[in-house]
Amino acid sequence: MPSLVKKKRQNEAVTAYLFLLPFLIVYAAFLVYPFFKGVWISLYDWDLLKVAINPDAKEFIGLKNYVRLFWGRSMEWSAFERPLLQLLSLGVLIFALWRWSRRAASRQSTILLVVISLAFWFMFGWAPGEEGRWFNRRFWPTVSNTVFFVALTVPSVTLVALVLAAALNRETKAMAIFRTVFFLSQVLSVTVVTLIWQIMFSPTQGMIANITETFGGTPIAWLVEPGFAMATLVIATVWWSIGIAMILFLAGLQEISTEIFEAAKLDNASAIQTFFYITIPNMTRTITLVAVLQIILHFQIFGQAHLMTNGGPNDQTQVLVRFIYQTAFRDSDLGKASAMALFLFVIMASFSALQFVVRGNANE
């Protein structure tokens, strides 16, 4: 009898692997192999055009691509070299420790968040000293632009989506229509989104320019002004991204017992008091999950910067994925582009690990 049970389990395992085999083949061919191929290419001086003509034109240079990107001459470190980004990292560190002290987060997620925030604080503290220079002068400003964009976009999307979800968390036809309306932007392609907001921000025919002129002001050339170009990307992205975040928050709100809200009504709690003292405390895990997902998503920004501002003015909206794209296909430096892509992968892997920790905590 035990042998029959064992044989049955083996047959079930073989059947399961056979069903998984097509997926594993596709996964290995299109994800695993390209990843290790990219790591291998990053170790070479790989001119895309030359290697396309002559496969032996590449030259092994080891870690030189990484040195050229991440380092420079006469490097010095300061605790506040880039105050905004480093203070933001320290703020995340303090927030993580505060949540842990209130037993609102597990030790694993706190440790991971502390490590990530300290890594960012340390990374952005390096800069060339006197008579020094970066080996690649555009790389770190591009990373700073990307981090700055994420730091503006993620809290905005999270806050707006949470407020909308709380306001629309009612089972009425009107609320259902409003939920559909706010989610519609999510289904649009990046090309359509950027076209809409290019028209909106146009200094000659845009709606914002018309409103400004109506009140006697002078229209701003948002997309080419150094102080406003990044704001246009943030506004367009927030408008585009609130749909999925709102749906996730609505799902989280459905898990909160209605008895809690009914008890708040009996105690004459206002809508604002209910939001801050009931909704937010019961949504901390969902808020953390949405924030992590948004960070992973928006670190990969490309279309908005490429189509709306073309990385300008003066590289102020140049972002990491666009820089990788230009390095690989405009400059034909595939080795350096692969090194940058691996750097981006490390960032994504760090926040993905945080996402898995948050999910594990939510299931406990």
Buried (B, 14 or more C-beta within 10 A) or exposed (E): EEEEEEEEEEEEEEEEEEEEEEEEEEEEEEEEEEEEEBBEBBBBBBBBEBBEEEEEBBEEBEEBBBBBBBEBEEBEEEEEEBEEBBEBBBEBBEEBBEBBEEEBBBEBBBBBBBBBBBBBBEBBBBBBEEEEEBBBEBBBBBBBBBBBBBBBBBEBBBBBBBBBBBBBBEEEEEEEEBBEEBBEBBEBEBEEBBBBBBEBBBBEEBEBBEEBEEEEEEBBBBBBBEEBBBBBBBBBBBBBBBBBBBBBBBEBBEEBEEEEBEEBEEEEBEEEEBBEEBBEEBBBBBBBBBBBBBBBBBBBBBBBBBBBBBBBBEBBBBBBBBBBBBBBEEEBBBBBBBBBBBBBBEBBEBBBBBBEBBEEBEEE
